[in-house]
Amino acid sequence: MRKLIYGMNLTLDGYVAAPGDDIGWGVPSDELFQWWLDQELAIGLLMYGRKLWEGMSSRWPTRDQQPDATPAQIEYARNWRDTPKVVFSSTIDKVDWNTRLVTGDAVAEITRLKADDGEPMRVAGATLAGAAMRAGLVDEYEIVTHPVLVGGGSPFFTALDSWVNLNLVETRTFPGGVVLTRYETRR
């Protein structure tokens, strides 16, 4: 069975995006960007909801070709293109870059994918991750908290139907007061 990880940058008040889907508050330091790259290199399948897919697919397919790209951004872009991806959406009809579109039941498909053997999977996007959390499918949470308050937007945690008990696995501080907390679901 594959491990399912949900991790994103979030604000101190718990949002992954400010109102208007603004994520400009979350510019990572080189050290944090390298940490995210290291995490992504271990992932065998990326799963996105429509909003995050649109953001990622507008930046990463060609980021390695930009003159200001750092070595870590170049490696991230190449890894992003090469890693298999699944996008869950009923409103888009085409995806590229080693990606498959699923228009049906996201929880059923994530459950099916999780039952396979293989490398860990990452679910990204608050709405899609919320569905996976409510179904009890998330095994690990990577919470990277930035010291900024935005007052609203898309919350990291969406409404759950029941308690989720977690074990703290790791804490780490990055430049700028950014704090990583990593938890595993206690089963």
N, C-alpha and C positions, 0 to 999 in steps of 0.2 A: 504494500500500500504506500502511495506517495504522500509526502508531507505537504500540507497546504499552509503557506505563509501569507499573512496580510501585513504589509508595512508601508508606511508613507511618512513624509514630512508633515508636521502639523503645528499649529499655533499653540501658544500656552493656554488659550481658551478653547482648544479642542477642535479646530477646523482645519481641513485639508485644503480648502479654497475659501477665500473671502467672498463677499457678495460679488456677483458678476463673474464667478468662476476665476477670480484673480488669484494666481499663485506667485505673483511677483515678490512677495514677502519672504519666500523660501530659497534664497540664493545660497547654495552650500559653499562652505570653504573647500579648498583643495583637499584637505584631509577627509572631510565628510563625503565629498564626491567620490574619493578613492574608496571609502568604506562601502558606499552604495554600489560601486562598480564591483568590488570583491563579492558582495552578496549576489549580484546579478549573474556573475560568472558561474555560480553554483546552481543556478535555476535552470530547469529543463523545459519549462513551459510557463509563459506569461499569459495571464487572463485579464482582459480589460473590459470595462463598460464603455459605452459610446463616448462620453465626454472625455475621459482620460485618453482613450484611443486617439481621438481627434487631436489632442494636444501633443501626444507622443509622436504620432505619425506626421505631424507638421514640422517637427524639429529633428528627430534622430535619424531618419533615413539618409540625410546628406550632411549631417553635422561634421563628420570626419573630413569633408571636402572644403570646409570653411577655413580661411587663412588664420583666424584667431583661435582655432580649436586647440585645446591642450592635449597632451598625450593621453590623459585619462578619458577625455571626451571622445577622442578618436577611437580608443579601444571600446568605450561604452557603445558608440554608434555601430561599430562593426558587430559587437556581440548582440546588440538589440536587433539588427537586421537578421542575424543568423539564428537567433533563438526562436523556436516555434511559438506562435501566439494564437490565442483564440479571442475573438471579440464577440461580445454578447450585445446584440442590438436588433430591434425590430424596425429601426428607421433608416439605417444605411444599407446599401445593397452591394458594396464592393470594398474589399480590403486587399492590401498588398503586403509585400515584405514578409514572406513566410508565415502568413496569417490565414486563419480559417474563420469564417463568419458563422455564428450560431444565432438563429432567430427564435428558437424555441425556449423551452424551460431551462434556465441557467442552472438551477440547483440540481436538476436531474443530470445535466451534462457534467457539472463539476463533480458530482458524486461518482459518475462513471469514470471520469478521468482519474480521480483520486484512487479508485480501486485498482488501477493498473500499477505495475512495478515501474520504477524509474526515479529520475532525479526529482527534487522538490519542485513544486509549482508555486507561483506567486499570483495572488489575486490583487488587483489594483483598481482603485476607484471605490469611493465610499458606498455607493448604492449597491454595486455588485458584491462587494465584501460584506455589506450588511445582510444580504440574502444568504451568503455562505455562513456567516456567524449564526444567524437565526436557525439554520439547518444543522448547526453543530459540526461544521466541516473544517473550521480553521484550527490548525494545530499550534501555530506560533504567531505572535504579534511583534512587529518591529516598530516601535513608536519613537520617532525622532522629533523631539519637541524644540521649537525655535522660540526664543524669548520675544515674542511679538503678540499683540492682541488685535484681533480684527473685528470682534463684536458680532459676527454672524457669518453665514455662508454654508458650506457643506461640512457637516461634522464627520470626524473620523469614525466615531461609534454611532450607528443608527440604532433606533429602538430595538431592543432585544425582547424576546418572549420569556426568557428565564435567565438565571444567573449563569455567568461563565467564571469558573474558578481558575486562577492562573498561578503559575510558579515563576518567580523572577529568575531569569537565567543570566542576564548581563546588564550592567550599566556602564556608561562611558560618557565622557564630556568632550566636546569638540570646541574649536575656537568660536568665539562669539557667544558663548553661553548656551550652545545647542547641546541637548542631553538625549542620549539614546537609552531607552529601556527596552529590553527584549524579554518577552514572557512566553512560556509554553502553556498550553491548555492542560489543566489537571483533569484527567479522565478517571 
